[in-house]
Amino acid sequence: MRVPRAVPQGYGTGPARPAPAPAAQVKAPPAARRARPPRAPFLLLVVGLLCGGLVSLLLLNAVLAQDSFRANGLRNEISDLRNQKESKQSAIMRQEMPAAVARNNELQGLGPDWDTARVIDPARPAVGAAGDVQTPAGQERVPGTGQ
């Protein structure tokens, strides 16, 4: 069970609000809306960052393209040098052919010596000093063994 409390004097008996003041003395309440920060500096920052990123990407692309052009030029130069090497090797091979050697010998006044023919006879051993015999490449002669 509840016991009612005593209500203090003056509570709820008087006017709930003070009497309104005359209209001339009423002040307008301060603006309730919050002040927004300005948008222009933020937009300038974002646009500046985007432009800076774009410029840096363009510079990076230009540097990579420059290296690509340099590499392409070097590849072309290597190809040209290989072609020159092959043409010189083919010229040397043509000059080492027996017909070319014989023609060069005739131009220098040299010719075959038909008076002293050297015929290889398998029945007769090679005539010459022991040091004249050729050994296979990469092998040395062992003294005292004849090999």
KETIPA-871646 format. One line per 2 residues: for each residue x, y, z of C-alpha. Coordinates in steps of 0.1 Angstrom, whole numbers. Layout:
<pts>
X/Y/Z; ...
</pts>
This chain:
<pts>
0/0/0; 12/35/-8
13/63/14; 6/96/-2
33/122/3; 27/157/12
31/181/-16; 53/211/-7
38/245/-7; 41/264/-39
47/233/-60; 21/229/-87
0/257/-73; 16/286/-91
18/293/-127; 38/267/-147
56/294/-166; 66/330/-160
45/355/-177; 56/363/-212
76/395/-216; 64/422/-239
74/416/-276; 99/444/-277
121/427/-250; 121/391/-265
155/381/-279; 157/356/-307
174/323/-297; 208/317/-312
210/297/-345; 204/261/-337
222/248/-369; 259/240/-368
283/260/-389; 297/238/-418
334/239/-426; 341/254/-460
342/228/-488; 366/246/-512
399/237/-493; 389/200/-492
379/199/-528; 412/217/-538
431/191/-517; 414/162/-535
418/177/-569; 455/184/-562
461/149/-551; 444/135/-582
464/158/-604; 497/149/-587
490/112/-591; 482/116/-627
514/136/-634; 535/110/-615
519/82/-636; 526/100/-668
563/105/-658; 566/69/-648
552/58/-682; 575/81/-700
606/67/-682; 595/31/-689
589/40/-726; 623/56/-728
639/24/-715; 619/3/-739
631/24/-768; 667/20/-756
663/-18/-753; 647/-20/-788
676/-1/-803; 701/-24/-786
683/-54/-799; 685/-40/-835
722/-33/-830; 728/-68/-818
709/-82/-848; 730/-61/-872
762/-73/-856; 751/-109/-859
744/-104/-896; 778/-89/-901
795/-118/-883; 776/-143/-904
785/-126/-936; 822/-125/-926
822/-161/-916; 806/-171/-950
833/-150/-968; 860/-168/-949
845/-202/-957; 843/-193/-994
880/-183/-993; 890/-216/-976
873/-238/-1002; 898/-258/-1023
889/-240/-1056; 895/-206/-1040
928/-217/-1025; 940/-231/-1058
931/-199/-1076; 949/-178/-1050
980/-200/-1053; 980/-195/-1091
977/-158/-1087; 1008/-158/-1064
1027/-179/-1089; 1024/-211/-1069
1013/-244/-1084; 1013/-281/-1078
1047/-297/-1077; 1043/-326/-1100
1080/-336/-1098; 1080/-348/-1062
1047/-366/-1056; 1040/-377/-1020
1020/-408/-1021; 1006/-424/-989
1013/-461/-989; 998/-481/-961
1024/-508/-964; 1053/-484/-958
1056/-466/-924; 1057/-428/-923
1091/-414/-927; 1102/-386/-903
1113/-379/-869; 1094/-392/-838
1084/-357/-829; 1067/-351/-863
1040/-377/-855; 1008/-359/-845
989/-369/-813; 952/-365/-809
941/-332/-794; 944/-330/-756
968/-360/-753; 1004/-357/-744
1031/-381/-754; 1046/-401/-726
1084/-402/-729; 1100/-437/-732
1068/-455/-742; 1066/-444/-778
1030/-434/-773
</pts>
